[in-house]
Amino acid sequence: MKFNNKIISLFFICLATSLFTIDMGIIAISLEEIGSNFSTEKNVTSWIITVFSITSAIGILSLGFLTKMFGRKKIYTFGVLGFSIFSMLCGLSQNFEQMLIYRSFQGFFGASLVALSQALVLDIFSLKNRSKALSAWTFGLLAGPVIGPLLGGIIIDFFNWRFIFFINLPLGLLAFFGLVIFLSKE
């Protein structure tokens, strides 16, 4: 893989990783709006975060088996696509039960976005460039908790809560296609 392809792959890996961490920050800001829409109490609405966390943990536990079976890159890119699609479905939810189902799948697919991304960075960069690449990856990872609440507030103020989920689709598809094109095949 040429160095330019590695940099472009790193960009798309960072984008996908940021989607996961931004989503975690953005949801916390939006719980009141979502609960109001579905007429649920705050303690019930918090299940949106809980079910995501539980299924993410289950997804992380299954990553070892899945990557041995299908390969790290395939599972990662499939995870990006699944996370994006189920994010869109969360935004289209017609009731709270649908939201929880879609959110659980979003969490499961999203598990690979952070867990495998660092391993992919280590795979594609030589020891010489690895520290720089990991620094960029860390920036992508840490951008989410900063950008998420800010972005969530803007979306809630100017749009509908559903857009907090819809925003993941175009960015997730961009990351997915970028990874499919630029991430080397082994």
C-alpha positions, -999 to +999 in steps of 0.1 A: +000+000+000+014+034-010+019+060+017-008+083+003-033+054+004-023+049+041-030+085+049-064+084+031-072+052+049-063+068+082-087+097+075-116+073+069-107+052+099-107+084+120-140+095+105-156+062+114-142+062+149-154+098+154-189+088+144-191+063+173-178+088+199-198+117+186-229+095+187-223+088+224-221+125+232-249+136+210-274+112+224-270+124+260-281+159+249-311+146+230-327+122+256-353+148+268-365+155+232-367+118+224-385+110+256-410+138+249-416+126+214-423+090+226-440+101+258-416+082+280-403+090+314-366+100+319-357+067+335-372+048+306-356+070+280-322+063+295-325+028+280-315+043+247-280+047+262-281+015+282-291-009+254-265+007+231-238+001+258-248-035+264-249-044+228-216-027+221-201-048+248-216-079+233-202-068+199-168-063+213-169-098+228-178-113+195-151-094+175-123-120+181-144-148+167-157-127+138-123-113+128-108-148+128-136-160+106-139-131+081-109-108+086-104-076+105-110-052+076-142-069+064-157-068+099-146-032+104-161-020+071-192-040+077-195-025+112-193+010+097-220+002+072-243-015+099-238+014+124-248+039+097-278+021+085-291+013+120-285+050+129-308+060+101-334+035+113-332+050+148-341+083+133-370+067+115-384+049+146-421+052+150-422+041+186-399+036+216-397-001+211-384+003+175-359+028+188-345+003+213-343-025+187-325-003+162-303+012+188-292-022+200-282-032+165-264+002+161-245-006+193-236-041+181-223-029+147-206+001+162-185-020+185-159-025+158-156+013+151-134+019+181-122-016+190-108-025+156-098+009+143-066+011+164-056-024+153-061-014+117-039+017+121-012-006+136-016-029+107-012-004+079+016+018+093+052+009+097+069+012+131+085+044+118+052+062+111+030+044+137+033+070+164+022+098+141-007+077+128-018+068+163-017+105+173-041+113+144-063+083+154-064+095+190-075+130+178-104+113+159-113+093+190-113+123+213-130+147+190-163+129+196-168+138+233-161+175+224-181+177+192-210+155+202-227+176+228-221+208+208-235+193+176-264+177+195-273+211+210-273+227+175-293+200+160-319+200+188-322+238+186-325+241+149-339+208+137-356+177+150-341+151+173-342+126+144-314+144+127-290+133+154-293+099+139-296+109+103-263+128+104-245+095+108-257+081+074-239+103+049-207+104+070-209+067+077-214+059+040-185+082+031-163+064+056-175+030+043-169+037+007-135+053+015-125+023+035-136-001+007-116+018-019-085+028+000-079+002+028-056-024+014-068-059+008-047-087+022 
